Every structure is written in C-alpha cells, then in structure tokens.
Amino acid sequence: MNYITWIIIGIVGGVISIGTAIYLYFWVHKQEPGTPLAQEVASWIQDGAQAYLKRLYTALGLLAVIIGFVIFIIFSINLENISTLGLQLHPQKGLLTAAAFIFGALCSALAGYMGMRVAVQANVRTATAAQKDLGTAFKLSFYAGSVLGLAMVGLAVIGMSVIFLITRDAEYVLGFSFGASTLALLAKAGGGIYTKTADIAADLVGKVEIGIPEDDPRNPAVVADNVGDNVGDVAGMGADIFDSYVASAVAVMLLGASLGLRGAEHFQYTVLPLILCTLGTFASLLGIQFVRVKEGQKPGPALNRGTVITCIIYAIMLVVLTVFGKVNIGVLWAAITGLVAGVIIGFTSDYFTNDAYKPVQETSRVSTSGSAITIITGFSYGLISIVPSVIGIALATLISYHLAEINGISGIYGIGISAVGMLSISGMIVSADAYGPIVDNARGIAEMAGMGEEVIERADILDSAGNTAKAITKGFSISAAALTVLALFAAYSEVVKAAGIPITISLQSPIVVAGVLLGSMTPPLFSALTMLSVTKNAFEMIEEIRRQFREQPGILAGTHKPDYARCVSLAAHGALSSLALPAFLAVGLPLLVGFILGPDALGGFLGGSIFTGVIFALLMSNAGGLWDNAKKYIETGKFGGPGSEAHKAAVVGDTVGDPFKDTAGPSLNTLITVMSLVSSLFAPIIAAFHLIK
Amino acid sequence: MNYITWIIIGIVGGVISIGTAIYLYFWVHKQEPGTPLAQEVASWIQDGAQAYLKRLYTALGLLAVIIGFVIFIIFSINLENISTLGLQLHPQKGLLTAAAFIFGALCSALAGYMGMRVAVQANVRTATAAQKDLGTAFKLSFYAGSVLGLAMVGLAVIGMSVIFLITRDAEYVLGFSFGASTLALLAKAGGGIYTKTADIAADLVGKVEIGIPEDDPRNPAVVADNVGDNVGDVAGMGADIFDSYVASAVAVMLLGASLGLRGAEHFQYTVLPLILCTLGTFASLLGIQFVRVKEGQKPGPALNRGTVITCIIYAIMLVVLTVFGKVNIGVLWAAITGLVAGVIIGFTSDYFTNDAYKPVQETSRVSTSGSAITIITGFSYGLISIVPSVIGIALATLISYHLAEINGISGIYGIGISAVGMLSISGMIVSADAYGPIVDNARGIAEMAGMGEEVIERADILDSAGNTAKAITKGFSISAAALTVLALFAAYSEVVKAAGIPITISLQSPIVVAGVLLGSMTPPLFSALTMLSVTKNAFEMIEEIRRQFREQPGILAGTHKPDYARCVSLAAHGALSSLALPAFLAVGLPLLVGFILGPDALGGFLGGSIFTGVIFALLMSNAGGLWDNAKKYIETGKFGGPGSEAHKAAVVGDTVGDPFKDTAGPSLNTLITVMSLVSSLFAPIIAAFHLIK
C-alpha cells in the first residue's frame, strides 16, 4: 500500500478516535448530575480546576510563543556551508519548525484540557450513579476516562500525520513532539506540585492536627485537594502519556529516515510508526468495549481484561500487517517484544505496591516500630523494585535489537519499534488510568455532599480498582518512556551524524564521562526542586488553614463555610511560580552542555540523564505507591488498624510518598524525553557551531 | 633517581609511619585509664568489639582463603594461545596472585584491627582526661585517631612496594588491592549493619518508648550501640579508606605500565603513584604535629588546620619532586588538581550538613509541621547536595586530563594521578576522621559511668568538632573514590586491550547500554539489601530489649544489670548473616556480566555502577548527616527545643538517616571499587574466554 494511503488511514483513525471521545463526552454529560448539594460541591471543584488551568495555560502559552519565536529565528538560519558562504536565511524552515512546535504544545494542552473537562463532570455523576449500583457507576467513570485516552491518541495521530503529509520530513514532526513534551513536562510538574501541596496540607492539619476525616467539607483545603486530583492526575497525566506516545513515534521516524533507503522503502520505514499507532488506536477502540462489570463482579479484573484483550487484538493486527502489508517480520517481533515487555514490567511492578505481597505487608508490619522504620523499609523496597524493570528494559533492548538485526533491518530501529509497540495501546492504558482520579474524586464528593455510607463504600471499591490499574500502568509508562528515550538517544546520534560530525559517545572519553556525570545529576536535582516546592507551598497552606480555623471558629462547628478559594489560589500560585527552574533544567541545560562541551558530551549527558532518570522514576513511583497501600492495608484492621501506632507511622510513610509518586516520580519520564527531544532538534545547530568553532 | 631507590624510600616511609603509629599506641595505652567503674564500662565495649571482630575476621578469613584458592586455580591457567596450544599451566602466576590477594586482605584487616584496638582504649582515657581539661582530652583522642591513619598508609605503602619489588608487575599489586577492597567492603557493610541495628533499637526502645536518655546503662542495647561505634566507624572506616588509597595507586600503576614506554621511563611512570603516596605519608606525619589546641581554643579549626597544612606541605614536596626528580610537570598539575578538588568538594559538602547554613536550618524549621515534611525536605536537600560534588568531579576529570595532555603525557594517566593526589594525604584525613568515633564513645562512657556534667559537656564539644571533620572527610572520600574508580575504569579498558581484544564502551552500542542499565541498578540494590538487614535485625533486637524490660523489672529500676551480651551477640549474628548477598553482588555479578555479555558490556556495567554509586553515596551520606544535625540544632533550643513536636519529627529524620549515612552510603564507595577491581583482575580471562568462544 502507498504510504500516503497509510497516512490518510491514520488521519481517519484519529478522527474516529476523537469522534468516539466526543460522543462519550456528551454521553457522560447527559447522565444524572445528582442532588443540588452534590452539584454545588462539584461546581467548586470545577471552578477551581478551570481557574488553575486558565492560569497555567496562559503562562505556558506565553512560554510556547517565546520558545516558538526563538526556534523561528534559529531555524531560519541556513547552516549548510555557513563558514564558506556566510549567513544565509531560509525563513520557511524556521516558520514550519516553530509552527510544528506550537501545534504540538496546543494538541498536548487540548488533550489535557478535554480530560480534565470530562473528569470534573464525571466525578459527581459517578457518585450519583453509585447511589443506584456499582456497574453503572463503573461504566460511567471508565467511559469518562476513555474520553481522555481516545482524544489523546486521536490528536497525536492526526497531528503527526498532518505535519508529515505537509512536510514529508520527520524533523518537523520532531518539532511537534518537542512542543508536546515541553508543555507536558510543565503541566505535569505544575499539577504534581499543586495536587500534593493541597493534599499534604489538608491531611496534616485536618486528619493529624484536628482529627476530622479525609474530604471533610469543614477543611478549607478540601476543594484545593480535589481540584488537585483533576489538574495533577487527569490533566497532567494526559499530557504526559501524549508526550511519550508522540516521542517514540518521532524517534522511529527519524531512525527510519536515517536508514539511507530511497523512494517507497524510505517512506515505508519512516511512516511505519504512524501505521503502528493507528493500528493501536483501532485496537484500543475495540478493547474498550470489553471493559464491563456485571452485577457482583469486581471492577479491577475488568480493567486488566481490557488491557490484555487490547494487546491481543493489536498483536493480531500486527500479524495481518506483516503478512499483507509486506512489512519486514523483524518489525513484528520487535513490536511484540515491546508489548510483552511493557505488560510484564507493569505486572511485576504491581508486586511491590500490591498488599497481597511481601513488600507492602512487611512495611505494614514494621510500622509497629514507628515511622522511621516504615520509611527505611519502604524506601529499600522501592530501591529493589528498580531491579525487575531495569532488567526488563535491558532485555527488551537486546532482544528487539537482535530480532531486527537477524531479519536484516537496523537493530537500533528495532529498539525504537519496540517502544512504539509498547505505547501503541496507550488509548486503552490511559483510559484505565484516567478512571482512577475520577472515582477518587467521586468518593470525595460523596463524602462532602453527605451522600451516605453505601455510596462511599461503592466508591471505595471503584477506587481500589483504580489503584491497581494505576500501579500497572505506571510501571508500563516508565518502561515505555525508557525505551522511547533510548530510541531518541539513538536518533540524536543519527541527527548529529547527518549534520556531518562523527559522533562517538564512548565512556572511554573524558568529555563524555563529564557529560554523563552532569546528566546523571539532573533527574535528582529536578526531583529535589519540585519536592521542595511542595513542602514550601504546603507549609504556607498549613499556616493558612490554621489561620482560618483560628479566626473563624464557626468553620469547625460546621456553621460557617471555609474560604476554599484562598487555598485554591495559594496552591495555584505556588505551583506556577515553582516552574521556572525546572523548565530551565529541561530545556536550557542540554543546550548549554551541547554548545559548551560539544555533541559527544551532550550524548553522554543524555545517557546519564536517562539512566538515573529511569532509576529515580521507578524508585519514587513504587516507594510512594507502596507506602500508600501499606497505610490502606493497616486501615483494613491489620497490625492494630486505624488509629493505632502502626497506622500513625504508615500515615507518615504515605505523606512522604505523596510527592515521590505524584510530583517528582512521574515528571522524570517527561524530563528525560524533553531533554532528548531538545537535543535532537538542536543537534544540527550544535554540530554546525562546533564545526565552525 | 633509580626507581628501586624510590621503592626502598617508600618502604622506609611506611616503616616510619607504622613505627610512629606503634609509638602513639603505647603512649595512649600509658595514659590514665580512669575509675574502676569507667574501666568496667570500657571493658564491656572492648569485649564486645573483640568478640565481633573475631567472628567477622574468622568468616572473612575463610572467604579470603576460598577466593584465594579460586584465584590460584584460574590464574594458573596460561591463557596465551590457549586455543592453539591447548591447556598449559603456569602455577607460579596463580600462586603469586593468590598470595597478593590474601596479603591485601590481611593488611586491610590489620589496619582496621589496630584502629579498633586503640579506639577502645582511647575512649575511656579520653573521658578520664576530660575530667582535667579539654586540650589534653583532645590531644589524646586525636593521637589515638592518628594510630589508625598512620598504620593504614604505612601498611598500604609497604604492601604495594614489596609486591612490586618482588614481581615488577603492577598486575600483582592489583591482586593485593582486590584483597584489601573485598575485605574492606564486607568489614564496612557488616560494621555498618551492626552499628545501626544497635543504634536504632537502643534509641527506639530507650529514648522513644521508655524515655531514658541516650547511653543510659539501664538500656540492654547500650553496650552493643557503643561496640557498634567502634566496629562500624573505626574498624570499618579504616578498611574503607585503605581500599581507595591502594586502588587509586594500583589504577595509576596499571595505566603507567600500559603507556607503552620502555626501560627506566616505563618504571618511572609505573612507580610514580607509590612515590606520591610516600610523599603524602611524610606530609601527613608532619601535618599531624600542627593539630594542637591551646586552652580556650575550639578543636574543630585545629583539625581543619591540620588538613590544610598537610596539603601545603604535600604540594611543596610535589614541586620539589618535579624540579629535582625530573618528573613531567603535567603530573604535578594533575596531582594538585586532585588535591584542590578534594578539599573544595569536602568543604562544599559541609554546607549541606552544617547547622550554620540553610539546608539544616530549613529542615529544622519545617520539622514543626511533622516528620513527613522533615523527611521530604532533608531528602530533597540530599539530592541537591549531589550537584556541587558531581560538578567538581567532572571538572577535576576534565582539568587533570587536559593538563596532562598539554604536557605530553596521557590524559587518562593524569586523571589517575589526580585521584592519587587527592588520596595521598589520607594519613591526615583518616586521623581526623577516626578521632570522631573515639570522642563519641568517650561521651558514652562518661554518661554510663556517671562521670558528671562537666565531662559530658567537654565530650560534647569534642564530639561536635568530630562531626564537622567527618562531614568534610566524607565528601572528600566519596569524590576521591569517584576519581579512583574512573581511573580503574580506564585501567580496565587498558587491561582488556592488552589481552588482545579491541574494546569500545560506546553508549551507541545496545550491549553496552544493557550493561550500563544493569550496572546502574546495582548500587541501589546493594543499599536496599544492607538497609533491610538493619531494619530486620533492629526489629529483632527491639523485641529482645522489650523482653528484658518486661521480664526483669529490676533493670529499669537500676537494681539489675541488663543482659548486654545477648544484644551484642544478636547484632553480631545479624550483621554477619546479612553479608552473603552483598558479597555476591560485588564479586559475582561483574563476573557474570563479563562472561555472559562480554567485555564491552562489562565496561558499561562498571560505568553504570560508578555513576549511580557516586550519586547514591552522596545522597545518602549527606541527607543522613543533615538529619542528624537538624535534630542537634533543635536540641540547642531552636523551634521548641528538646521534647517539642519539631524535635520528635527531627528524631524520625535522624533515625531514617542513620542507615543512610552509616550503613548504605559509605559502603557504596567500596562496592564500586571492588567491582572495578574484580573486573580488571579477571579482564584477561574474560577476554580470553570471549576470544575462544
């Protein structure tokens, strides 16, 4: 089949995906919105989320325009033969690159916004549906999650396809990806800071100091906390997976373009990742239909069933593509390697965060000796949890490389394909993941609006299924991101080579070692900056909550409505003002290293950041999830149950884990993606700079 | 000068150093041993330490013999032309390598044992001297610390010189270094597990549950806690720096031997690190004389003065050597780069752990909001503390490389020389460092033997000076270890090349990337295993302490002596039985990677382990030191002072930091050294294996 046909199929697939998302959005919107009180509570959350996103997108929009302008200027300079011919301009290239960048940022923002928009409507409707029965509530919340999943893959496939159709050059798609990732990074980090600032402050004053329950409407920070779930988990995560998804496809497009093939074959290998993404979109659309819960069934297995069925459908499609599309069988094997590795890694990371296994149980048990032991034990298991995923990533790398090579295609291309294989089913993965914060919020609304014990119990069941899904998809997304950045890393080498500079990223060269050292310190530094923002902002919000309780005793008595808006505004202001330094680290530092120390050192820098980035992402996500579930395990009555010394210790662990798993950990994926993308995008310019120097 | 003359000067320097150590040992021994009660308390600690070391060295001795035997067998096989000529033996090589290995293990054990031996005598004598005045107590404890420092460098210089004099081959010195490091690793890890098991258990039951002061003789774990200070801090640390010291010299000897020079020049570059170590030994002997405190002076600046003066003397000696010994000036610059970098990195890591600066103060301040915030904040500053050291290491690498190259010698050799330059003054560094646990123990004995408030106050002053010195030397030793392993890493490449295999440790090769991934997960895994041993053993000891209090109420009333020996034995058994897996990781895993994935992957493995090893070592040491000092800062009356909520939160931070800074963190240096040494030692065999395959 002609590659243009494929691209058009991709665009059609994207349109179908977005169409389904829009249909589901209106379906959710049509459902029973609940009692006036529930609607009022929901409207507070909606208004807070809306207000934050408006401020966030205004700031990021400005930033995108500035970066876009810089890109326009720099990419308008014709670098070929600059030393002999002098300064020549080709403004069309600058304009197209800048436009692709801004288009990417826009799509990423749109995916996040749509997800958030449906989430704040679905939460109250889920709570209302839970008054009837579990199955209806589950269906509603999962379909709401699917809006994000389907919109995301639809936007991504359309965006990449359109740009490639217009330019026929993978480098512009790289600009698109860079835009998407930069926005994703800041949305994710900002959302992560926002949500944990509110969460920690609300818990420390409400639950610990005053002793009122979680989500109690008397707590001035309770609305900010619920807003945080939406802006952090839904909007942030939507942007986050959008970015890995696009980046993996772009990496393979660049690798495909650099294979040195000609004509139809050149385009086949360049366009192939788009084809795989399109197939994955269709597989997700089908797989989503299988996520159903009958009366009395548990929702957790339904979500996992959806994931497994999507994988199977996708694998069948791949086989069909290989046989009828005359695609090299090495591609099939590499994609399936990625898919299998992703699922296996996802399920093994479940071991470290599921209370059915030793890590959570042991951490709960030692909590009887106080919070210090809880922290040490959970942290240690978090360190061990790195091992299976890292071995899995290493194996996936070696196997996909080998399977591609023995079938006569570039092994590096095979590694890229394995990342795309993993991420192709993102539509399903994100749907299952976005479901989590929706039911979490539904529980909050049920509590705040006094909807009764039965509703809260049902919401708890839905919530616990969400947590299991989350644990699996987190491992999945970190390993997918790792393979993606490894592919991007290879793409970076190719781009530098294409610019006429021989590149050797050898650890036997001191400049590369210096680059690796600098790169490896960046993810820890980034984590520290975001976490310190959380503690600093939480500290301020704690003072504010205490002040409200002190100055207005009617709040605690329940006769006076707290000033929710002030806490919402504090969290938003704190989060946004904390983003400048992380943004510089992600975009500025790689450029500095590249221009000062050269392309080899920048290669080392990327390598170092990937290795520690993956390690810290796994450590922080898994340790955080483990502490969270250890606390919940004790709350089921183990080791003294709620209120016991063990429970107090576990609450400390959970609070430490909050910024680990929801602020620092998940941003690291995106950080290393952005650093890889900015390096690849600017590689020709850095190479030219060092050639002239 | 002839190189044999230099080696003989080295041996003479070593003998002088050991002679001085022995003289000081007897001088310490002659001092007033104190009241009968104090002597009895001290004898409990002595007996406990002796018993543990006996068990430790028995186990390690057995292990050394087994590894030595394996080395004998493997190195007796003649690998040259094995594929064409069949199996040929040269048992002399096997015997010499095994002997060098066992000799290294012996010297390392001896240095640790001597240090511990003088420490358990000096602690009670320091406490007794503190009854008179501060100056005498300081002199006594510092000279006792010098016994370890001087014995260590003396043994190292003699050991390396004798082996080289006999064999004229740096590869046998590598065997010596591997023996020293393997023993150091297990002594350090075992001691670290022992000391923190006892410390955490004693604190959690004594201070937190029962509310009796630290070092209260009614606490059944108090003797184990004090024994731990000796076996962990003194014996473990002596073995630890011994190992970096030898390893850096060996790395440079190997690099010097591989420069391809002939005759006198070949030997000059091979022997040069020994010469630098000898000069450093003389500089330390002189520098130690300047560490004196007059009445009313603070002891902290005296220790730092000693370090700075030693550096200056050493630098002058280097200049003299360069001018009169006709040594390439590039060597001088590289050595001075290392020296300066070591001191600067040491002082900057002080910033993160000294209560005069923001990190400790801010962590103390946020402790008013509970222990979770204490942990998050301290951990975040620990992450940031990685940055200056890593930048310093990267700069030292680049600068020493460059300075060597422009003076016409190998830049990689220059990097090695900078590590040797840093470590040459170890005699002084270890003296200042070993002083710390001695005064810490003196304080414990003063408390347990009821020697009065004034003595405890003076001991506290001495102790706080020890902590400052410790912070500086820790940063110093981690950066020195980092440069050492970078040099070893380069030596590994040379050894593989010399075995006839071209090696490229390029991050563009998937097998290298897989190696890096596996290597980078090893330090976190090692940390997790040792820390889980601490919590597991502490949990058991907590049960034992509670049992003693429960079954014998006379203990708390002060009428019945607790069963100290049982706690001592529990700690010893727990520590020793936890060493098997860490030992396998250090020695077995690199060999597995090398034999299965090949020399390139093993190179990547070493690189990965170095990068994350350095990062985790800095994080854990600095975060641990920071929490410790935040607690002490609050104890000076800040933020509510002792007993306040902030203090309780800070105690949790301190307890979490204990295994960070004293178990996992300091072992990581040695772990990466052992892995580098075992790889270099077995490199020819691994290379031959892959050539045959």
Interface residues (C-beta under 8 A of the other chain):
Chain A: I200 L204 V208 V366 S369 G370 S371 A372 I373 I375 I376 T377 F379 S380 Y381 G382 L383 I384 I386 V387 V390 I391 I393 A394 L395 T397 L398 Y401 G411 I412 I415 L486 F489 A490 S493 I503 T504 I505 S506 L507 Q508 P510 I511 V512 V513 A514 V516 L517 L518 S520 M521 P524 L525 S527 A528 L529 M531 L532 V534 T535 A538 F539 I542 G603 G604 G607 G608 F611 T612 V614 I615 L619 V651 V652 T655 V656 P659
Chain B: I200 L204 V208 V366 S369 G370 S371 A372 I373 I375 I376 T377 F379 S380 Y381 G382 L383 I384 I386 V387 V390 I391 I393 A394 L395 T397 L398 Y401 G411 I412 I415 L486 F489 A490 S493 I503 T504 I505 S506 L507 Q508 P510 I511 V512 V513 A514 V516 L517 L518 S520 M521 P524 L525 S527 A528 L529 M531 L532 V534 T535 A538 F539 I542 G603 G604 G607 G608 F611 T612 V614 I615 L619 V651 V652 T655 V656 P659
